[in-house]
Amino acid sequence: MEALFGKKKRAPGGSLVLYTTRHGATQRYAERIAQPLDALVKETAYAKIDAAKTYDAIVLGCCVYAGKIKGLGFFADHAQELTDKRLVLFTCGLYDPQEEAVRKALDAQIREALGEMTDRIAIFHLRGSLRWQSLGLVERVMMKALLSGIRKKPEAERTKTEALLLESEGGALDFADEMDLAPIVHAARFGREAER
Ligand SMILES: Cc1cc2nc3c(=O)[nH]c(=O)nc-3n(C[C@H](O)[C@H](O)[C@H](O)COP(=O)(O)O)c2cc1C
């Protein structure tokens, strides 16, 4: 019958994982998070709120470029429609969120974009990857400018990430294997306040 009438309609519930990416790291995390949740994965730009509202949990993955978190708009624009959902947000950048200044800057940006809604969201910061080979011209220029700024700093004042960025110039950096995605999956399943 399914073959005749097309796919069976999905029952409401479950999880939806959305992502915004330029070079794929955020998408790869989204796919890894979606797997144990048996969730649908979709690029945020193509997500529709009416369909998203039929899920119990929404995970929003956002890449970070030039200090800006991309793709927060989906939550910001639909705050009123998502009040009864389990909401999870993860950022994907290269800087180390264990450093307080990095984490604070990301958190402040999220709060500025989402306001009170922030308190209803489980928030995580992941580290992505960088492949010089895949960078466009503008991105290369930006990275070169960043590196030249780092080079001007005395070695002792450079953060670990800055030293890594210098070392890997022209090559690649990837933190995918170091990231624990279990807490994100857990938050999608049980909500922000659930004990682990
Ligand atoms: C031009 C450029 C600017 C970047 N700016 C930042 C930044 O401000 N903060 C950060 O943590 N990572 C920054 N990154 C690293 C990206 O966030 C990282 O490559 C991440 O994996 C991107 O996600 P995506 O692969 O899903 O696009 C930058 C990378 C490039 C190429």
The ligand as a Gaussian input file, in Angstrom:
#p B3LYP/6-31G(d) Opt

LIG

0 1
 C       37.248000      32.810000       7.816000
 C       37.008000      32.022000       9.036000
 C       36.636000      32.643000      10.214000
 C       36.415000      31.894000      11.370000
 N       36.073000      32.539000      12.525000
 C       35.912000      31.816000      13.674000
 C       35.588000      32.471000      14.902000
 O       35.415000      33.674000      14.971000
 N       35.471000      31.708000      16.016000
 C       35.622000      30.350000      15.982000
 O       35.515000      29.688000      17.036000
 N       35.909000      29.693000      14.827000
 C       36.051000      30.399000      13.680000
 N       36.340000      29.754000      12.507000
 C       36.411000      28.295000      12.486000
 C       35.072000      27.671000      12.089000
 O       34.107000      27.963000      13.046000
 C       35.254000      26.161000      11.991000
 O       35.984000      25.912000      10.817000
 C       33.949000      25.384000      12.018000
 O       34.228000      24.023000      11.868000
 C       33.015000      25.874000      10.938000
 O       31.859000      25.085000      10.853000
 P       31.418000      24.460000       9.482000
 O       32.518000      23.520000       9.045000
 O       30.158000      23.758000       9.814000
 O       31.227000      25.562000       8.493000
 C       36.568000      30.490000      11.345000
 C       36.936000      29.856000      10.147000
 C       37.156000      30.605000       9.010000
 C       37.538000      29.893000       7.750000

